[in-house]
Amino acid sequence: AKKPILVIMAAGMGSRFGGLKQIEAVGPAGEAILDYSLFDAHRAGFETVVFIIKHAIEDAFKSTVGARAEKAGLNVRYAYQELDILPEGFTVPEGRIKPWGTAHAILSAADAIDAPFAVINADDYYGRTCFELIYNYLNAGHTGPKYPWVMVGYLLGNTVSTNGSVSRGVCVTDADGNLDTVTERTRIETYDNGIHYTEDGGETWVDLPADTVVSMNMWGFTPDFITEAKAGFVDFLRSSLPGNPLKCEYYLPTVVTEALETGKAEVKVLTTPDKWHGITYREDKPELVAALAAMHASGFYPKERLF
């Protein structure tokens, strides 16, 4: 069996920061959030990483993040998510600049993926435990009548920001710990005694317990995912392009939901106690910087610098 590989969706990096020079330094020696994912993934057993980027940021990315990944001891592969990677018979709608979404990112990397793989976002701090959980699950070589996919779920209370609302995939699991549904709640906020979400612009609110399991886009798949996504992408384009040519996006959970509904896959949900960190708001940064500094000081990460 082939060892699991790590796939990192980083095609959006340039656009959000206006170039890679501004990759946020959050660690004591200027480390970026992504450096911690590389370090934790390598420590968990991953040996190969696939970066999905855009040609526009290629040189800057390879000389910074790519070089550090190699320094961390990883074999590095690159894939490019570009707008014109479309099935036969489709063309990019005039005026479209938005990428085609997270499931399309994986399709763009099809040639670089030849083993079970974990997928993460480039700009989230996931913590150590989740990489161990997902690596061990993928490495166990589960087989069965259904694709043995996996997701690492976080406890909602470990993923919210006190500085504004967040969007999370709220997960429902069955008695065996397999994923039933994942529903995107786009406006989740903290308040005095808890956490709640609204779907009508704040008119009405629904409480969510802090131990609700949510998806932070950390998935584990067999290469069958690419087959499913490829077939689904054609249907998606046919149904979505006419009404929303400039903005429609093909998301990873869409492919998962489809495979669950057709009975092709089962998705084991592994929950992690890790605290997720990201910089959704400017004000989130000091909290992350302090948390990482403490983890270096305690020896959880190497004292001086990561690599």
C-alpha positions in Angstrom: 0.0 0.0 0.0 1.2 3.5 -0.7 1.9 5.9 2.1 -0.7 8.7 2.6 0.2 12.1 1.2 -0.8 15.6 2.3 -2.6 17.9 -0.2 -2.6 21.6 0.7 -5.0 24.0 -1.0 -3.0 27.2 -1.4 -4.2 28.6 -4.7 -6.0 31.4 -3.0 -3.0 32.6 -1.2 -1.8 35.3 -3.6 -5.1 36.9 -4.1 -5.9 37.3 -0.4 -2.6 38.9 0.5 -1.8 40.6 -2.7 1.4 38.6 -3.2 3.3 36.2 -1.0 5.6 38.6 0.7 2.7 39.3 3.1 2.3 35.7 4.2 1.5 36.4 7.9 4.4 35.7 10.2 2.9 34.2 13.4 5.8 32.2 14.9 8.7 33.4 17.0 11.1 33.1 14.0 8.7 34.4 11.4 7.0 31.1 10.7 3.7 31.2 8.8 0.7 29.1 9.9 1.4 26.8 7.0 4.9 26.0 8.4 3.2 24.5 11.5 1.0 22.2 9.4 4.1 21.0 7.5 5.9 20.4 10.7 3.0 18.6 12.4 2.2 16.5 9.3 5.8 15.4 8.9 5.9 14.4 12.6 2.7 12.4 12.2 4.3 10.4 9.3 3.5 12.2 6.1 6.5 12.2 3.7 5.0 13.8 0.6 3.1 17.1 0.2 1.3 18.3 -2.8 0.8 22.1 -3.0 -2.0 23.3 -5.1 -1.1 26.9 -6.2 -1.5 29.2 -9.1 1.2 29.9 -11.7 1.0 33.6 -10.7 2.5 32.8 -7.3 4.8 29.9 -8.4 8.2 31.5 -8.0 7.5 33.3 -4.7 5.8 30.2 -3.3 8.6 27.7 -4.3 11.3 29.9 -2.9 9.6 30.4 0.5 7.0 27.8 1.5 8.3 25.1 -0.8 11.9 25.5 0.3 10.8 25.3 4.0 8.8 22.2 3.3 11.9 20.5 1.8 13.8 21.7 4.9 11.2 20.0 7.0 12.1 16.8 5.3 9.1 16.5 2.9 9.0 15.5 -0.7 7.3 18.3 -2.5 5.0 18.2 -5.6 3.2 21.1 -7.2 -0.2 21.3 -9.0 -1.8 24.4 -10.5 -5.4 25.4 -10.1 -6.3 27.5 -13.1 -9.6 28.6 -14.5 -9.2 26.8 -17.8 -8.9 23.3 -16.3 -12.4 22.3 -17.4 -14.0 19.1 -18.8 -14.3 18.8 -22.6 -17.0 21.0 -24.0 -16.8 23.7 -21.4 -15.1 27.1 -21.6 -14.5 29.8 -19.0 -17.4 32.2 -18.9 -16.5 35.7 -20.0 -15.5 37.9 -17.1 -15.0 35.0 -14.7 -12.0 35.5 -12.2 -13.2 33.5 -9.3 -11.6 30.0 -9.0 -13.9 27.0 -9.3 -13.8 25.9 -5.7 -12.2 23.4 -3.4 -13.3 20.2 -5.2 -12.0 21.7 -8.4 -8.7 22.3 -6.6 -8.3 18.6 -6.0 -9.2 17.8 -9.7 -6.5 20.2 -10.7 -4.0 18.1 -8.7 -5.2 14.7 -10.1 -1.9 13.9 -11.7 0.1 14.5 -8.5 -2.2 12.3 -6.3 -1.4 8.6 -6.4 -2.2 7.4 -2.9 -4.6 7.9 0.0 -4.5 11.6 0.8 -5.4 14.2 3.5 -6.6 17.6 2.4 -6.2 20.9 4.3 -6.5 24.6 3.8 -3.2 26.5 3.7 -4.3 29.2 6.2 -5.6 27.3 9.1 -3.7 26.2 12.2 -5.0 22.7 12.8 -2.9 21.4 15.8 -0.8 18.3 16.2 -3.4 15.6 17.1 -5.5 15.8 13.9 -2.5 15.0 11.7 -1.8 11.9 13.7 -5.4 10.8 13.6 -5.8 11.2 9.9 -2.5 9.8 9.0 -3.0 6.7 11.0 -6.5 6.2 9.7 -5.4 6.5 6.0 -2.4 4.4 6.6 -4.4 1.5 8.1 -5.6 0.6 4.6 -9.3 0.2 5.4 -11.3 -1.6 2.7 -14.9 -2.4 2.3 -17.8 -2.2 -0.1 -17.7 1.6 0.3 -14.9 4.1 -0.1 -13.3 4.4 3.4 -13.1 8.2 3.7 -12.5 10.1 6.9 -12.9 13.6 8.3 -11.3 15.2 11.4 -14.0 17.1 13.3 -13.4 19.9 15.7 -15.5 20.9 18.7 -17.2 24.2 17.7 -16.1 25.9 20.9 -12.5 25.4 19.8 -13.0 27.1 16.5 -14.9 30.3 17.1 -13.6 33.8 17.0 -14.6 36.4 19.6 -14.0 39.1 17.0 -16.8 38.3 14.6 -18.9 35.6 12.9 -17.4 32.5 11.4 -18.7 30.0 8.8 -18.5 26.3 9.7 -19.8 23.0 8.4 -22.0 21.5 11.2 -21.7 17.7 11.2 -24.3 15.1 12.2 -23.0 11.6 12.8 -24.7 8.2 13.2 -24.3 5.7 16.1 -21.1 4.3 14.5 -19.4 7.7 14.3 -19.9 8.0 10.5 -20.9 11.2 8.9 -24.6 11.6 8.0 -24.7 15.2 6.9 -22.6 18.4 6.9 -24.5 21.7 6.8 -22.8 25.0 6.2 -23.8 27.6 8.7 -22.4 30.9 7.3 -22.9 33.1 10.4 -22.0 31.6 13.7 -21.2 34.0 16.6 -20.3 33.9 20.2 -22.5 35.7 22.8 -22.4 36.1 26.6 -23.5 32.5 27.5 -22.9 30.6 24.4 -22.7 30.2 20.6 -25.5 30.7 18.1 -26.1 31.1 14.4 -28.6 33.0 12.2 -29.9 32.3 8.7 -32.0 35.5 8.3 -29.5 38.3 8.9 -29.8 38.3 12.7 -33.6 38.3 13.0 -33.6 34.9 14.7 -30.9 32.9 16.3 -30.4 29.2 17.0 -28.1 28.0 19.8 -25.3 25.5 19.1 -23.6 23.6 21.9 -19.9 24.2 22.3 -19.2 20.5 21.7 -21.0 20.4 18.3 -18.7 18.7 15.8 -17.7 21.0 12.9 -15.7 20.5 9.8 -12.6 22.7 9.3 -11.9 21.2 5.8 -9.6 18.4 7.0 -10.5 15.4 5.0 -9.0 12.1 4.1 -9.7 10.3 0.8 -8.8 7.4 -1.4 -7.9 8.3 -5.0 -11.6 7.4 -5.8 -12.4 10.9 -4.7 -11.0 12.2 -8.0 -13.2 9.8 -10.0 -16.3 11.0 -8.2 -15.4 14.7 -8.4 -14.6 14.4 -12.1 -18.1 13.0 -12.8 -19.8 15.4 -10.4 -18.1 18.4 -11.9 -19.7 18.0 -15.3 -23.2 17.8 -13.6 -22.3 20.8 -11.4 -21.3 23.0 -14.4 -24.4 22.0 -16.4 -26.7 22.9 -13.6 -24.8 26.0 -12.1 -23.3 27.8 -15.1 -26.6 29.1 -16.6 -27.7 30.8 -13.4 -24.4 31.9 -11.8 -21.6 31.9 -14.4 -19.2 34.2 -12.5 -19.5 33.0 -9.0 -20.6 29.3 -8.7 -18.1 27.1 -6.9 -17.7 23.3 -6.7 -17.0 22.5 -3.1 -15.4 19.5 -1.6 -18.3 18.7 0.8 -20.6 18.6 -2.3 -18.7 15.6 -3.6 -18.7 14.0 -0.2 -22.5 14.5 0.3 -23.1 13.1 -3.2 -21.0 10.0 -2.4 -22.8 9.5 0.9 -26.3 9.9 -0.7 -25.5 7.4 -3.4 -24.1 4.9 -0.9 -20.6 4.9 -2.5 -18.7 6.2 0.5 -18.7 6.2 4.2 -16.9 8.9 6.1 -15.6 8.2 9.6 -15.5 11.2 11.8 -12.5 11.4 14.1 -12.8 14.2 16.7 -9.8 16.1 17.9 -9.3 18.1 21.1 -7.0 20.5 19.3 -7.8 24.2 19.3 -8.1 25.5 15.8 -6.6 28.9 15.0 -7.0 31.1 12.0 -6.9 34.7 11.1 -10.4 35.4 10.1 -10.2 38.9 11.6 -7.1 41.1 12.2 -7.8 40.9 15.9 -7.4 37.1 15.8 -3.7 37.4 15.1 -2.4 38.4 18.6 -4.2 35.4 20.2 -2.5 33.0 17.7 0.9 34.6 18.1 0.7 34.2 21.9 -0.6 30.6 21.7 2.3 29.6 19.4 4.9 31.5 21.5 3.7 29.5 24.5 3.9 26.2 22.6 7.5 27.0 21.6 8.4 28.0 25.2 7.0 24.8 26.6 8.9 22.6 24.1 5.8 21.4 22.3 7.5 23.0 19.3 11.3 23.4 19.1 12.3 26.3 21.3 14.0 28.6 18.8 12.4 27.9 15.5 10.5 25.2 13.7 13.1 24.2 11.1 
